[in-house]
Amino acid sequence: MTTTGEIAVVTGGNRGIGREIALVFARRGAAVAICGRDEEALAAVQAELDDLGADSVAGYCDVGNPDSVQVFGDLVLGRLGAPTAVVAGSGVAGPTKPLHEIEPAEWEECVRIDLTGVYLTFRRFIPPMLERGSGSLIAISSMTGKRPLAGRTPYAAAKLGGRSRSSSGRTGSASTASVRARSPGPGSSACSSTRRRRSASASRTRGGR
């Protein structure tokens, strides 16, 4: 399958699942816009996109900050135009500890990025997609949002919220435009945050023996 002529936006495209999605779009001929908070990692992935011959844009964006999302959206629309697909891939793992030990700031940071970030991202790009006539919204969820893991309360709550948002389906009317919404929930992945959590879990297990 090719996506020549498509314009894909991937938040969190500077690492992990987001990076892999961005590279797949590029290999299939799409123009790709990526964002994240690690500008060094962003530059590295943009170099990979350039090597694949993709028309690409990379910009700093804190998806939990409305002003930051607005600026990134302006960059994308100005350089590439209205996207045909938006992948909300930015996320943080959040704390792994009992609920009563989670600090309010830890809870807020996880929900701000993993849930509010999806809302702000979609909110920014839905209007130009409707003007274009169609598009796809994809929120990367997690099995943890369906089957919560012990100690992962804010992450599970945020991912369940993202699934609920996407399950509402289409935006727009049949007579004008249609923007589809989906929320795939991958299982365990080999990203750095997963390795850190496994290492921490193994350390706690060894310490309890």
Residue pairs with C-beta under 8 A, 6 or more apart in sequence:
1 28
2 28
2 29
3 25
3 28
3 29
3 30
4 28
4 29
4 30
5 29
5 30
6 25
6 29
6 30
6 31
6 84
6 85
7 30
7 31
7 32
7 33
7 80
7 81
7 82
7 83
7 84
7 85
8 21
8 22
8 25
8 30
8 31
8 32
8 33
8 83
8 84
8 85
8 86
8 87
9 32
9 33
9 34
9 35
9 76
9 83
9 85
9 86
9 87
9 121
9 125
10 18
10 21
10 22
10 25
10 32
10 33
10 34
10 35
10 87
10 89
11 18
11 34
11 35
11 36
11 61
11 63
11 87
11 88
11 89
11 90
11 117
11 121
12 18
12 35
12 36
12 63
12 88
12 89
12 90
12 91
12 140
13 19
13 21
13 22
13 32
13 33
13 34
13 35
13 36
13 42
13 45
13 58
13 87
13 89
14 34
14 35
14 36
14 38
14 41
14 42
14 44
14 45
14 58
15 36
15 38
15 41
15 45
15 191
15 192
16 89
16 189
16 191
16 192
16 193
17 89
17 140
17 186
17 189
17 191
18 34
18 36
18 87
18 89
18 90
18 140
19 34
19 45
21 87
21 89
22 32
22 34
22 45
22 49
23 45
23 48
23 49
23 52
25 32
25 54
25 85
26 32
26 48
26 49
26 52
26 53
26 54
26 56
27 52
29 54
30 54
30 84
30 85
31 54
31 55
31 56
31 80
32 49
32 54
32 55
32 56
32 57
33 56
33 57
33 58
33 59
33 75
33 76
33 79
33 80
33 83
34 42
34 45
34 46
34 49
34 56
34 57
34 58
34 59
35 42
35 58
35 59
35 60
35 61
35 63
35 72
35 90
36 42
36 60
36 61
36 90
37 60
37 61
37 62
39 60
42 58
42 59
42 60
43 58
45 58
46 56
46 57
46 58
49 56
49 58
50 56
55 80
57 75
57 76
57 79
57 80
59 71
59 72
59 75
59 76
60 68
60 72
61 68
61 69
61 71
61 72
61 90
62 68
62 69
63 69
63 88
63 90
63 113
63 116
63 117
63 118
63 120
63 121
64 109
64 112
64 113
64 116
64 117
64 120
65 120
66 120
69 117
69 120
69 121
69 123
69 124
70 124
72 124
73 124
73 125
76 83
76 125
77 128
81 128
82 125
82 128
82 129
82 131
82 132
82 135
83 125
83 128
83 129
83 135
84 129
84 132
84 134
84 135
84 136
85 135
85 136
85 137
85 138
86 121
86 122
86 125
86 129
86 135
86 136
86 137
86 138
87 138
87 140
88 117
88 118
88 121
88 122
88 137
88 138
88 139
88 140
88 162
89 140
90 113
90 117
90 121
91 113
91 114
91 117
91 140
92 109
92 110
92 113
92 114
92 193
93 110
93 155
93 193
93 196
93 197
94 106
94 107
94 109
94 110
94 114
94 152
94 154
94 155
94 158
95 101
95 102
95 103
95 106
95 107
95 110
95 151
95 154
96 151
96 152
96 197
96 200
96 201
97 151
98 151
99 153
102 153
102 154
106 154
107 153
107 154
110 154
110 155
110 158
111 154
111 157
111 158
111 161
113 158
114 154
114 155
114 158
114 159
114 162
115 157
115 158
115 159
115 161
115 162
118 139
118 161
118 162
118 165
119 165
122 137
122 139
122 165
122 181
125 135
125 137
126 137
126 171
126 179
129 135
129 137
129 177
129 179
130 171
130 172
130 176
130 177
130 179
131 177
132 177
133 177
134 177
134 178
134 179
135 179
135 180
136 179
136 180
136 181
136 182
137 166
137 171
137 179
137 180
137 181
137 182
138 166
138 181
138 182
138 183
138 184
139 162
139 163
139 165
139 166
139 181
139 182
139 183
140 162
140 183
140 184
140 186
141 159
141 162
141 163
141 166
141 183
141 184
141 185
141 186
142 155
142 159
142 185
142 186
143 185
143 186
143 187
144 152
144 155
144 156
144 159
145 156
145 158
145 159
145 160
145 161
145 162
145 163
145 185
146 160
146 163
146 185
148 156
148 160
149 156
159 185
162 183
163 183
163 185
165 181
165 183
166 181
166 182
166 183
167 181
167 183
168 181
169 180
169 181
170 178
170 179
170 180
170 181
171 178
171 179
171 181
172 178
172 179
188 194
